[in-house]
């Protein structure tokens, strides 16, 4: 997987975060469907962090291969 598919996945994760934020009831964020939306937000953030780590590791690998 290269950089472009990872960026597409990051954009999809951001779209999921935006969608889940609309589902959160901010008066009672820990009740009902709001909990599921919060879990979705956290999972999407984790996916973004993992993809950014993946992109960084690919950059390091390319620099190591050049030397």
CHARMM internal coordinates of N, CA and C (Angstrom, degrees):
IC EDIT
DIST 1 N 1 CA 1.4527
DIST 1 CA 1 C 1.5212
ANGL 1 N 1 CA 1 C 107.54
DIST 1 C 2 N 1.3061
ANGL 1 CA 1 C 2 N 115.81
DIHE 1 N 1 CA 1 C 2 N 132.03
DIST 2 N 2 CA 1.4494
ANGL 1 C 2 N 2 CA 121.15
DIHE 1 CA 1 C 2 N 2 CA -178.84
DIST 2 CA 2 C 1.5156
ANGL 2 N 2 CA 2 C 111.89
DIHE 1 C 2 N 2 CA 2 C -97.15
DIST 2 C 3 N 1.3070
ANGL 2 CA 2 C 3 N 113.36
DIHE 2 N 2 CA 2 C 3 N -162.62
DIST 3 N 3 CA 1.4471
ANGL 2 C 3 N 3 CA 119.48
DIHE 2 CA 2 C 3 N 3 CA -176.62
DIST 3 CA 3 C 1.5298
ANGL 3 N 3 CA 3 C 111.71
DIHE 2 C 3 N 3 CA 3 C -73.80
DIST 3 C 4 N 1.3318
ANGL 3 CA 3 C 4 N 116.99
DIHE 3 N 3 CA 3 C 4 N -39.01
DIST 4 N 4 CA 1.4677
ANGL 3 C 4 N 4 CA 120.39
DIHE 3 CA 3 C 4 N 4 CA -176.43
DIST 4 CA 4 C 1.5287
ANGL 4 N 4 CA 4 C 112.67
DIHE 3 C 4 N 4 CA 4 C -63.30
DIST 4 C 5 N 1.3376
ANGL 4 CA 4 C 5 N 119.82
DIHE 4 N 4 CA 4 C 5 N -47.68
DIST 5 N 5 CA 1.4781
ANGL 4 C 5 N 5 CA 118.15
DIHE 4 CA 4 C 5 N 5 CA 177.39
DIST 5 CA 5 C 1.5321
ANGL 5 N 5 CA 5 C 112.46
DIHE 4 C 5 N 5 CA 5 C -62.22
DIST 5 C 6 N 1.3229
ANGL 5 CA 5 C 6 N 116.67
DIHE 5 N 5 CA 5 C 6 N -34.49
DIST 6 N 6 CA 1.4660
ANGL 5 C 6 N 6 CA 119.43
DIHE 5 CA 5 C 6 N 6 CA 178.76
DIST 6 CA 6 C 1.5264
ANGL 6 N 6 CA 6 C 110.21
DIHE 5 C 6 N 6 CA 6 C -66.13
DIST 6 C 7 N 1.3277
ANGL 6 CA 6 C 7 N 117.20
DIHE 6 N 6 CA 6 C 7 N -39.95
DIST 7 N 7 CA 1.4620
ANGL 6 C 7 N 7 CA 120.02
DIHE 6 CA 6 C 7 N 7 CA 178.52
DIST 7 CA 7 C 1.5279
ANGL 7 N 7 CA 7 C 111.29
DIHE 6 C 7 N 7 CA 7 C -67.03
DIST 7 C 8 N 1.3264
ANGL 7 CA 7 C 8 N 117.00
DIHE 7 N 7 CA 7 C 8 N -36.29
DIST 8 N 8 CA 1.4659
ANGL 7 C 8 N 8 CA 120.41
DIHE 7 CA 7 C 8 N 8 CA 176.56
DIST 8 CA 8 C 1.5266
ANGL 8 N 8 CA 8 C 109.91
DIHE 7 C 8 N 8 CA 8 C -63.59
DIST 8 C 9 N 1.3241
ANGL 8 CA 8 C 9 N 116.81
DIHE 8 N 8 CA 8 C 9 N -41.80
DIST 9 N 9 CA 1.4615
ANGL 8 C 9 N 9 CA 120.51
DIHE 8 CA 8 C 9 N 9 CA 178.39
DIST 9 CA 9 C 1.5267
ANGL 9 N 9 CA 9 C 111.67
DIHE 8 C 9 N 9 CA 9 C -65.77
DIST 9 C 10 N 1.3281
ANGL 9 CA 9 C 10 N 117.21
DIHE 9 N 9 CA 9 C 10 N -35.50
DIST 10 N 10 CA 1.4676
ANGL 9 C 10 N 10 CA 120.57
DIHE 9 CA 9 C 10 N 10 CA 176.60
DIST 10 CA 10 C 1.5251
ANGL 10 N 10 CA 10 C 110.11
DIHE 9 C 10 N 10 CA 10 C -64.49
DIST 10 C 11 N 1.3129
ANGL 10 CA 10 C 11 N 116.78
DIHE 10 N 10 CA 10 C 11 N -42.49
DIST 11 N 11 CA 1.4707
ANGL 10 C 11 N 11 CA 120.55
DIHE 10 CA 10 C 11 N 11 CA 178.66
DIST 11 CA 11 C 1.5313
ANGL 11 N 11 CA 11 C 110.22
DIHE 10 C 11 N 11 CA 11 C -63.42
DIST 11 C 12 N 1.3289
ANGL 11 CA 11 C 12 N 117.34
DIHE 11 N 11 CA 11 C 12 N -41.34
DIST 12 N 12 CA 1.4672
ANGL 11 C 12 N 12 CA 120.65
DIHE 11 CA 11 C 12 N 12 CA 177.23
DIST 12 CA 12 C 1.5315
ANGL 12 N 12 CA 12 C 111.26
DIHE 11 C 12 N 12 CA 12 C -63.37
DIST 12 C 13 N 1.3265
ANGL 12 CA 12 C 13 N 117.04
DIHE 12 N 12 CA 12 C 13 N -39.65
DIST 13 N 13 CA 1.4591
ANGL 12 C 13 N 13 CA 120.45
DIHE 12 CA 12 C 13 N 13 CA 178.28
DIST 13 CA 13 C 1.5264
ANGL 13 N 13 CA 13 C 110.57
DIHE 12 C 13 N 13 CA 13 C -65.40
DIST 13 C 14 N 1.3245
ANGL 13 CA 13 C 14 N 117.01
DIHE 13 N 13 CA 13 C 14 N -39.01
DIST 14 N 14 CA 1.4687
ANGL 13 C 14 N 14 CA 120.17
DIHE 13 CA 13 C 14 N 14 CA 176.66
DIST 14 CA 14 C 1.5270
ANGL 14 N 14 CA 14 C 110.89
DIHE 13 C 14 N 14 CA 14 C -64.27
DIST 14 C 15 N 1.3348
ANGL 14 CA 14 C 15 N 116.73
DIHE 14 N 14 CA 14 C 15 N -38.99
DIST 15 N 15 CA 1.4608
ANGL 14 C 15 N 15 CA 120.21
DIHE 14 CA 14 C 15 N 15 CA 177.25
DIST 15 CA 15 C 1.5318
ANGL 15 N 15 CA 15 C 110.73
DIHE 14 C 15 N 15 CA 15 C -63.58
DIST 15 C 16 N 1.3282
ANGL 15 CA 15 C 16 N 117.01
DIHE 15 N 15 CA 15 C 16 N -39.30
DIST 16 N 16 CA 1.4670
ANGL 15 C 16 N 16 CA 120.52
DIHE 15 CA 15 C 16 N 16 CA 177.18
DIST 16 CA 16 C 1.5258
ANGL 16 N 16 CA 16 C 111.59
DIHE 15 C 16 N 16 CA 16 C -65.44
DIST 16 C 17 N 1.3229
ANGL 16 CA 16 C 17 N 116.53
DIHE 16 N 16 CA 16 C 17 N -37.32
DIST 17 N 17 CA 1.4671
ANGL 16 C 17 N 17 CA 119.71
DIHE 16 CA 16 C 17 N 17 CA 177.50
DIST 17 CA 17 C 1.5210
ANGL 17 N 17 CA 17 C 109.65
DIHE 16 C 17 N 17 CA 17 C -62.93
DIST 17 C 18 N 1.3326
ANGL 17 CA 17 C 18 N 116.54
DIHE 17 N 17 CA 17 C 18 N -46.28
DIST 18 N 18 CA 1.4623
ANGL 17 C 18 N 18 CA 120.14
DIHE 17 CA 17 C 18 N 18 CA -179.37
DIST 18 CA 18 C 1.5276
ANGL 18 N 18 CA 18 C 110.61
DIHE 17 C 18 N 18 CA 18 C -61.69
DIST 18 C 19 N 1.3259
ANGL 18 CA 18 C 19 N 116.45
DIHE 18 N 18 CA 18 C 19 N -43.05
DIST 19 N 19 CA 1.4741
ANGL 18 C 19 N 19 CA 120.27
DIHE 18 CA 18 C 19 N 19 CA 178.86
DIST 19 CA 19 C 1.5246
ANGL 19 N 19 CA 19 C 110.85
DIHE 18 C 19 N 19 CA 19 C -62.78
DIST 19 C 20 N 1.3241
ANGL 19 CA 19 C 20 N 117.33
DIHE 19 N 19 CA 19 C 20 N -44.83
DIST 20 N 20 CA 1.4665
ANGL 19 C 20 N 20 CA 120.39
DIHE 19 CA 19 C 20 N 20 CA -177.71
DIST 20 CA 20 C 1.5253
ANGL 20 N 20 CA 20 C 112.20
DIHE 19 C 20 N 20 CA 20 C -68.40
DIST 20 C 21 N 1.3282
ANGL 20 CA 20 C 21 N 117.28
DIHE 20 N 20 CA 20 C 21 N -30.65
DIST 21 N 21 CA 1.4661
ANGL 20 C 21 N 21 CA 119.35
DIHE 20 CA 20 C 21 N 21 CA 177.33
DIST 21 CA 21 C 1.5272
ANGL 21 N 21 CA 21 C 109.71
DIHE 20 C 21 N 21 CA 21 C -64.14
DIST 21 C 22 N 1.3258
ANGL 21 CA 21 C 22 N 117.15
DIHE 21 N 21 CA 21 C 22 N -34.30
DIST 22 N 22 CA 1.4679
ANGL 21 C 22 N 22 CA 119.46
DIHE 21 CA 21 C 22 N 22 CA 178.86
DIST 22 CA 22 C 1.5322
ANGL 22 N 22 CA 22 C 111.90
DIHE 21 C 22 N 22 CA 22 C -69.64
DIST 22 C 23 N 1.3198
ANGL 22 CA 22 C 23 N 117.76
DIHE 22 N 22 CA 22 C 23 N -20.51
DIST 23 N 23 CA 1.4650
ANGL 22 C 23 N 23 CA 121.18
DIHE 22 CA 22 C 23 N 23 CA -179.43
DIST 23 CA 23 C 1.5268
ANGL 23 N 23 CA 23 C 113.60
DIHE 22 C 23 N 23 CA 23 C -88.28
DIST 23 C 24 N 1.3215
ANGL 23 CA 23 C 24 N 117.17
DIHE 23 N 23 CA 23 C 24 N -14.08
DIST 24 N 24 CA 1.4664
ANGL 23 C 24 N 24 CA 120.63
DIHE 23 CA 23 C 24 N 24 CA -176.36
DIST 24 CA 24 C 1.5265
ANGL 24 N 24 CA 24 C 109.59
DIHE 23 C 24 N 24 CA 24 C -75.93
DIST 24 C 25 N 1.3220
ANGL 24 CA 24 C 25 N 115.78
DIHE 24 N 24 CA 24 C 25 N 130.00
DIST 25 N 25 CA 1.4581
ANGL 24 C 25 N 25 CA 121.48
DIHE 24 CA 24 C 25 N 25 CA 172.18
DIST 25 CA 25 C 1.5235
ANGL 25 N 25 CA 25 C 106.52
DIHE 24 C 25 N 25 CA 25 C -90.05
DIST 25 C 26 N 1.3256
ANGL 25 CA 25 C 26 N 116.84
DIHE 25 N 25 CA 25 C 26 N 108.02
DIST 26 N 26 CA 1.4570
ANGL 25 C 26 N 26 CA 120.39
DIHE 25 CA 25 C 26 N 26 CA -172.44
DIST 26 CA 26 C 1.5295
ANGL 26 N 26 CA 26 C 113.19
DIHE 25 C 26 N 26 CA 26 C -74.61
DIST 26 C 27 N 1.3235
ANGL 26 CA 26 C 27 N 117.73
DIHE 26 N 26 CA 26 C 27 N -11.81
DIST 27 N 27 CA 1.4645
ANGL 26 C 27 N 27 CA 119.94
DIHE 26 CA 26 C 27 N 27 CA 175.20
DIST 27 CA 27 C 1.5271
ANGL 27 N 27 CA 27 C 110.50
DIHE 26 C 27 N 27 CA 27 C -77.66
DIST 27 C 28 N 1.3352
ANGL 27 CA 27 C 28 N 116.67
DIHE 27 N 27 CA 27 C 28 N -36.73
DIST 28 N 28 CA 1.4693
ANGL 27 C 28 N 28 CA 122.53
DIHE 27 CA 27 C 28 N 28 CA 177.08
DIST 28 CA 28 C 1.5213
ANGL 28 N 28 CA 28 C 108.58
DIHE 27 C 28 N 28 CA 28 C -134.50
DIST 28 C 29 N 1.3395
ANGL 28 CA 28 C 29 N 118.48
DIHE 28 N 28 CA 28 C 29 N 76.70
DIST 29 N 29 CA 1.4626
ANGL 28 C 29 N 29 CA 119.89
DIHE 28 CA 28 C 29 N 29 CA -173.70
DIST 29 CA 29 C 1.5257
ANGL 29 N 29 CA 29 C 114.51
DIHE 28 C 29 N 29 CA 29 C -71.81
DIST 29 C 30 N 1.3129
ANGL 29 CA 29 C 30 N 118.23
DIHE 29 N 29 CA 29 C 30 N -13.26
DIST 30 N 30 CA 1.4634
ANGL 29 C 30 N 30 CA 120.13
DIHE 29 CA 29 C 30 N 30 CA -177.33
DIST 30 CA 30 C 1.5237
ANGL 30 N 30 CA 30 C 112.63
DIHE 29 C 30 N 30 CA 30 C -108.57
DIST 30 C 31 N 1.3367
ANGL 30 CA 30 C 31 N 116.62
DIHE 30 N 30 CA 30 C 31 N 25.55
DIST 31 N 31 CA 1.4608
ANGL 30 C 31 N 31 CA 120.50
DIHE 30 CA 30 C 31 N 31 CA 179.59
DIST 31 CA 31 C 1.5206
ANGL 31 N 31 CA 31 C 110.23
DIHE 30 C 31 N 31 CA 31 C -129.74
DIST 31 C 32 N 1.3202
ANGL 31 CA 31 C 32 N 116.10
DIHE 31 N 31 CA 31 C 32 N 143.37
DIST 32 N 32 CA 1.4580
ANGL 31 C 32 N 32 CA 122.24
DIHE 31 CA 31 C 32 N 32 CA 173.21
DIST 32 CA 32 C 1.5136
ANGL 32 N 32 CA 32 C 114.04
DIHE 31 C 32 N 32 CA 32 C 63.50
DIST 32 C 33 N 1.3261
ANGL 32 CA 32 C 33 N 115.26
DIHE 32 N 32 CA 32 C 33 N -136.72
DIST 33 N 33 CA 1.4638
ANGL 32 C 33 N 33 CA 121.43
DIHE 32 CA 32 C 33 N 33 CA -176.69
DIST 33 CA 33 C 1.5246
ANGL 33 N 33 CA 33 C 112.98
DIHE 32 C 33 N 33 CA 33 C -70.50
DIST 33 C 34 N 1.3186
ANGL 33 CA 33 C 34 N 117.11
DIHE 33 N 33 CA 33 C 34 N -15.82
DIST 34 N 34 CA 1.4622
ANGL 33 C 34 N 34 CA 119.76
DIHE 33 CA 33 C 34 N 34 CA 178.72
DIST 34 CA 34 C 1.5271
ANGL 34 N 34 CA 34 C 111.36
DIHE 33 C 34 N 34 CA 34 C -63.58
DIST 34 C 35 N 1.3231
ANGL 34 CA 34 C 35 N 116.62
DIHE 34 N 34 CA 34 C 35 N -35.14
DIST 35 N 35 CA 1.4643
ANGL 34 C 35 N 35 CA 120.16
DIHE 34 CA 34 C 35 N 35 CA 178.76
DIST 35 CA 35 C 1.5238
ANGL 35 N 35 CA 35 C 110.16
DIHE 34 C 35 N 35 CA 35 C -64.26
DIST 35 C 36 N 1.3240
ANGL 35 CA 35 C 36 N 115.92
DIHE 35 N 35 CA 35 C 36 N -42.76
DIST 36 N 36 CA 1.4641
ANGL 35 C 36 N 36 CA 120.00
DIHE 35 CA 35 C 36 N 36 CA 178.98
DIST 36 CA 36 C 1.5192
ANGL 36 N 36 CA 36 C 110.47
DIHE 35 C 36 N 36 CA 36 C -63.66
DIST 36 C 37 N 1.3251
ANGL 36 CA 36 C 37 N 116.72
DIHE 36 N 36 CA 36 C 37 N -40.06
DIST 37 N 37 CA 1.4619
ANGL 36 C 37 N 37 CA 120.67
DIHE 36 CA 36 C 37 N 37 CA 178.17
DIST 37 CA 37 C 1.5219
ANGL 37 N 37 CA 37 C 110.87
DIHE 36 C 37 N 37 CA 37 C -65.13
DIST 37 C 38 N 1.3215
ANGL 37 CA 37 C 38 N 117.65
DIHE 37 N 37 CA 37 C 38 N -40.26
DIST 38 N 38 CA 1.4655
ANGL 37 C 38 N 38 CA 120.74
DIHE 37 CA 37 C 38 N 38 CA 178.44
DIST 38 CA 38 C 1.5285
ANGL 38 N 38 CA 38 C 110.77
DIHE 37 C 38 N 38 CA 38 C -65.09
DIST 38 C 39 N 1.3155
ANGL 38 CA 38 C 39 N 116.88
DIHE 38 N 38 CA 38 C 39 N -39.69
DIST 39 N 39 CA 1.4658
ANGL 38 C 39 N 39 CA 120.32
DIHE 38 CA 38 C 39 N 39 CA 176.83
DIST 39 CA 39 C 1.5258
ANGL 39 N 39 CA 39 C 109.89
DIHE 38 C 39 N 39 CA 39 C -63.11
DIST 39 C 40 N 1.3239
ANGL 39 CA 39 C 40 N 116.87
DIHE 39 N 39 CA 39 C 40 N -40.33
DIST 40 N 40 CA 1.4638
ANGL 39 C 40 N 40 CA 120.71
DIHE 39 CA 39 C 40 N 40 CA 176.87
DIST 40 CA 40 C 1.5099
ANGL 40 N 40 CA 40 C 112.65
DIHE 39 C 40 N 40 CA 40 C -63.13
DIST 40 C 41 N 1.3277
ANGL 40 CA 40 C 41 N 117.03
DIHE 40 N 40 CA 40 C 41 N -37.79
DIST 41 N 41 CA 1.4598
ANGL 40 C 41 N 41 CA 121.05
DIHE 40 CA 40 C 41 N 41 CA 178.01
DIST 41 CA 41 C 1.5239
ANGL 41 N 41 CA 41 C 110.25
DIHE 40 C 41 N 41 CA 41 C -65.52
DIST 41 C 42 N 1.3235
ANGL 41 CA 41 C 42 N 116.52
DIHE 41 N 41 CA 41 C 42 N -46.39
DIST 42 N 42 CA 1.4677
ANGL 41 C 42 N 42 CA 120.55
DIHE 41 CA 41 C 42 N 42 CA -179.70
DIST 42 CA 42 C 1.5287
ANGL 42 N 42 CA 42 C 110.74
DIHE 41 C 42 N 42 CA 42 C -64.13
DIST 42 C 43 N 1.3267
ANGL 42 CA 42 C 43 N 116.88
DIHE 42 N 42 CA 42 C 43 N -41.13
DIST 43 N 43 CA 1.4651
ANGL 42 C 43 N 43 CA 120.33
DIHE 42 CA 42 C 43 N 43 CA 179.30
DIST 43 CA 43 C 1.5294
ANGL 43 N 43 CA 43 C 110.92
DIHE 42 C 43 N 43 CA 43 C -64.00
DIST 43 C 44 N 1.3218
ANGL 43 CA 43 C 44 N 117.12
DIHE 43 N 43 CA 43 C 44 N -40.30
DIST 44 N 44 CA 1.4625
ANGL 43 C 44 N 44 CA 120.52
DIHE 43 CA 43 C 44 N 44 CA 178.11
DIST 44 CA 44 C 1.5220
ANGL 44 N 44 CA 44 C 111.43
DIHE 43 C 44 N 44 CA 44 C -65.87
DIST 44 C 45 N 1.3154
ANGL 44 CA 44 C 45 N 116.55
DIHE 44 N 44 CA 44 C 45 N -39.67
DIST 45 N 45 CA 1.4714
ANGL 44 C 45 N 45 CA 119.71
DIHE 44 CA 44 C 45 N 45 CA 176.76
DIST 45 CA 45 C 1.5249
ANGL 45 N 45 CA 45 C 110.87
DIHE 44 C 45 N 45 CA 45 C -63.49
DIST 45 C 46 N 1.3229
ANGL 45 CA 45 C 46 N 117.02
DIHE 45 N 45 CA 45 C 46 N -40.18
DIST 46 N 46 CA 1.4677
ANGL 45 C 46 N 46 CA 120.64
DIHE 45 CA 45 C 46 N 46 CA 176.71
DIST 46 CA 46 C 1.5269
ANGL 46 N 46 CA 46 C 111.13
DIHE 45 C 46 N 46 CA 46 C -62.54
DIST 46 C 47 N 1.3224
ANGL 46 CA 46 C 47 N 116.21
DIHE 46 N 46 CA 46 C 47 N -40.95
DIST 47 N 47 CA 1.4670
ANGL 46 C 47 N 47 CA 120.17
DIHE 46 CA 46 C 47 N 47 CA 178.89
DIST 47 CA 47 C 1.5200
ANGL 47 N 47 CA 47 C 110.61
DIHE 46 C 47 N 47 CA 47 C -63.22
DIST 47 C 48 N 1.3250
ANGL 47 CA 47 C 48 N 117.13
DIHE 47 N 47 CA 47 C 48 N -40.42
DIST 48 N 48 CA 1.4669
ANGL 47 C 48 N 48 CA 120.71
DIHE 47 CA 47 C 48 N 48 CA 178.92
DIST 48 CA 48 C 1.5182
ANGL 48 N 48 CA 48 C 110.43
DIHE 47 C 48 N 48 CA 48 C -63.64
DIST 48 C 49 N 1.3242
ANGL 48 CA 48 C 49 N 116.74
DIHE 48 N 48 CA 48 C 49 N -44.54
DIST 49 N 49 CA 1.4709
ANGL 48 C 49 N 49 CA 120.18
DIHE 48 CA 48 C 49 N 49 CA 179.63
DIST 49 CA 49 C 1.5275
ANGL 49 N 49 CA 49 C 110.21
DIHE 48 C 49 N 49 CA 49 C -61.66
DIST 49 C 50 N 1.3255
ANGL 49 CA 49 C 50 N 117.40
DIHE 49 N 49 CA 49 C 50 N -44.68
DIST 50 N 50 CA 1.4672
ANGL 49 C 50 N 50 CA 120.47
DIHE 49 CA 49 C 50 N 50 CA 179.43
DIST 50 CA 50 C 1.5244
ANGL 50 N 50 CA 50 C 111.63
DIHE 49 C 50 N 50 CA 50 C -62.86
DIST 50 C 51 N 1.3206
ANGL 50 CA 50 C 51 N 117.51
DIHE 50 N 50 CA 50 C 51 N -40.35
DIST 51 N 51 CA 1.4653
ANGL 50 C 51 N 51 CA 120.07
DIHE 50 CA 50 C 51 N 51 CA 178.71
DIST 51 CA 51 C 1.5245
ANGL 51 N 51 CA 51 C 111.69
DIHE 50 C 51 N 51 CA 51 C -67.53
DIST 51 C 52 N 1.3226
ANGL 51 CA 51 C 52 N 117.52
DIHE 51 N 51 CA 51 C 52 N -36.86
DIST 52 N 52 CA 1.4659
ANGL 51 C 52 N 52 CA 119.94
DIHE 51 CA 51 C 52 N 52 CA 176.65
DIST 52 CA 52 C 1.5254
ANGL 52 N 52 CA 52 C 110.95
DIHE 51 C 52 N 52 CA 52 C -66.48
DIST 52 C 53 N 1.3312
ANGL 52 CA 52 C 53 N 117.26
DIHE 52 N 52 CA 52 C 53 N -37.80
DIST 53 N 53 CA 1.4611
ANGL 52 C 53 N 53 CA 120.71
DIHE 52 CA 52 C 53 N 53 CA 175.03
DIST 53 CA 53 C 1.5158
ANGL 53 N 53 CA 53 C 109.96
DIHE 52 C 53 N 53 CA 53 C -63.95
DIST 53 C 54 N 1.3375
ANGL 53 CA 53 C 54 N 117.05
DIHE 53 N 53 CA 53 C 54 N -41.12
DIST 54 N 54 CA 1.4627
ANGL 53 C 54 N 54 CA 121.38
DIHE 53 CA 53 C 54 N 54 CA 178.61
DIST 54 CA 54 C 1.5309
ANGL 54 N 54 CA 54 C 111.09
DIHE 53 C 54 N 54 CA 54 C -61.57
DIST 54 C 55 N 1.3286
ANGL 54 CA 54 C 55 N 117.16
DIHE 54 N 54 CA 54 C 55 N -45.34
DIST 55 N 55 CA 1.4682
ANGL 54 C 55 N 55 CA 120.79
DIHE 54 CA 54 C 55 N 55 CA 179.32
DIST 55 CA 55 C 1.5194
ANGL 55 N 55 CA 55 C 110.62
DIHE 54 C 55 N 55 CA 55 C -62.31
DIST 55 C 56 N 1.3344
ANGL 55 CA 55 C 56 N 116.70
DIHE 55 N 55 CA 55 C 56 N -42.10
DIST 56 N 56 CA 1.4657
ANGL 55 C 56 N 56 CA 120.62
DIHE 55 CA 55 C 56 N 56 CA 178.85
DIST 56 CA 56 C 1.5244
ANGL 56 N 56 CA 56 C 111.11
DIHE 55 C 56 N 56 CA 56 C -64.19
DIST 56 C 57 N 1.3261
ANGL 56 CA 56 C 57 N 116.95
DIHE 56 N 56 CA 56 C 57 N -40.77
DIST 57 N 57 CA 1.4686
ANGL 56 C 57 N 57 CA 119.40
DIHE 56 CA 56 C 57 N 57 CA -179.99
DIST 57 CA 57 C 1.5270
ANGL 57 N 57 CA 57 C 111.06
DIHE 56 C 57 N 57 CA 57 C -66.56
DIST 57 C 58 N 1.3245
ANGL 57 CA 57 C 58 N 117.10
DIHE 57 N 57 CA 57 C 58 N -35.20
DIST 58 N 58 CA 1.4671
ANGL 57 C 58 N 58 CA 119.78
DIHE 57 CA 57 C 58 N 58 CA 176.35
DIST 58 CA 58 C 1.5262
ANGL 58 N 58 CA 58 C 111.30
DIHE 57 C 58 N 58 CA 58 C -65.74
DIST 58 C 59 N 1.3400
ANGL 58 CA 58 C 59 N 117.22
DIHE 58 N 58 CA 58 C 59 N -38.17
DIST 59 N 59 CA 1.4651
ANGL 58 C 59 N 59 CA 120.55
DIHE 58 CA 58 C 59 N 59 CA 176.77
DIST 59 CA 59 C 1.5287
ANGL 59 N 59 CA 59 C 110.55
DIHE 58 C 59 N 59 CA 59 C -63.27
DIST 59 C 60 N 1.3217
ANGL 59 CA 59 C 60 N 116.44
DIHE 59 N 59 CA 59 C 60 N -43.15
DIST 60 N 60 CA 1.4635
ANGL 59 C 60 N 60 CA 120.75
DIHE 59 CA 59 C 60 N 60 CA 179.09
DIST 60 CA 60 C 1.5209
ANGL 60 N 60 CA 60 C 110.25
DIHE 59 C 60 N 60 CA 60 C -64.31
DIST 60 C 61 N 1.3326
ANGL 60 CA 60 C 61 N 116.90
DIHE 60 N 60 CA 60 C 61 N -40.96
DIST 61 N 61 CA 1.4614
ANGL 60 C 61 N 61 CA 120.84
DIHE 60 CA 60 C 61 N 61 CA 179.46
DIST 61 CA 61 C 1.5252
ANGL 61 N 61 CA 61 C 110.83
DIHE 60 C 61 N 61 CA 61 C -62.93
DIST 61 C 62 N 1.3284
ANGL 61 CA 61 C 62 N 117.28
DIHE 61 N 61 CA 61 C 62 N -41.19
DIST 62 N 62 CA 1.4714
ANGL 61 C 62 N 62 CA 120.13
DIHE 61 CA 61 C 62 N 62 CA 178.84
DIST 62 CA 62 C 1.5335
ANGL 62 N 62 CA 62 C 110.84
DIHE 61 C 62 N 62 CA 62 C -63.60
DIST 62 C 63 N 1.3334
ANGL 62 CA 62 C 63 N 116.50
DIHE 62 N 62 CA 62 C 63 N -40.57
DIST 63 N 63 CA 1.4727
ANGL 62 C 63 N 63 CA 119.27
DIHE 62 CA 62 C 63 N 63 CA 178.84
DIST 63 CA 63 C 1.5115
ANGL 63 N 63 CA 63 C 111.33
DIHE 62 C 63 N 63 CA 63 C -67.08
DIST 63 C 64 N 1.3269
ANGL 63 CA 63 C 64 N 117.05
DIHE 63 N 63 CA 63 C 64 N -36.24
DIST 64 N 64 CA 1.4619
ANGL 63 C 64 N 64 CA 120.11
DIHE 63 CA 63 C 64 N 64 CA 178.06
DIST 64 CA 64 C 1.5278
ANGL 64 N 64 CA 64 C 111.19
DIHE 63 C 64 N 64 CA 64 C -68.00
DIST 64 C 65 N 1.3254
ANGL 64 CA 64 C 65 N 116.57
DIHE 64 N 64 CA 64 C 65 N -36.54
DIST 65 N 65 CA 1.4659
ANGL 64 C 65 N 65 CA 120.84
DIHE 64 CA 64 C 65 N 65 CA 179.47
DIST 65 CA 65 C 1.5208
ANGL 65 N 65 CA 65 C 111.70
DIHE 64 C 65 N 65 CA 65 C -70.06
DIST 65 C 66 N 1.3443
ANGL 65 CA 65 C 66 N 117.56
DIHE 65 N 65 CA 65 C 66 N -29.22
DIST 66 N 66 CA 1.4680
ANGL 65 C 66 N 66 CA 120.76
DIHE 65 CA 65 C 66 N 66 CA 178.81
DIST 66 CA 66 C 1.5219
ANGL 66 N 66 CA 66 C 111.26
DIHE 65 C 66 N 66 CA 66 C -68.75
DIST 66 C 67 N 1.3182
ANGL 66 CA 66 C 67 N 116.57
DIHE 66 N 66 CA 66 C 67 N -33.09
DIST 67 N 67 CA 1.4833
ANGL 66 C 67 N 67 CA 120.47
DIHE 66 CA 66 C 67 N 67 CA -176.72
DIST 67 CA 67 C 1.4774
ANGL 67 N 67 CA 67 C 111.87
DIHE 66 C 67 N 67 CA 67 C -81.10
END
COOR INIT
IC SEED 1 N 1 CA 1 C
IC BUILD
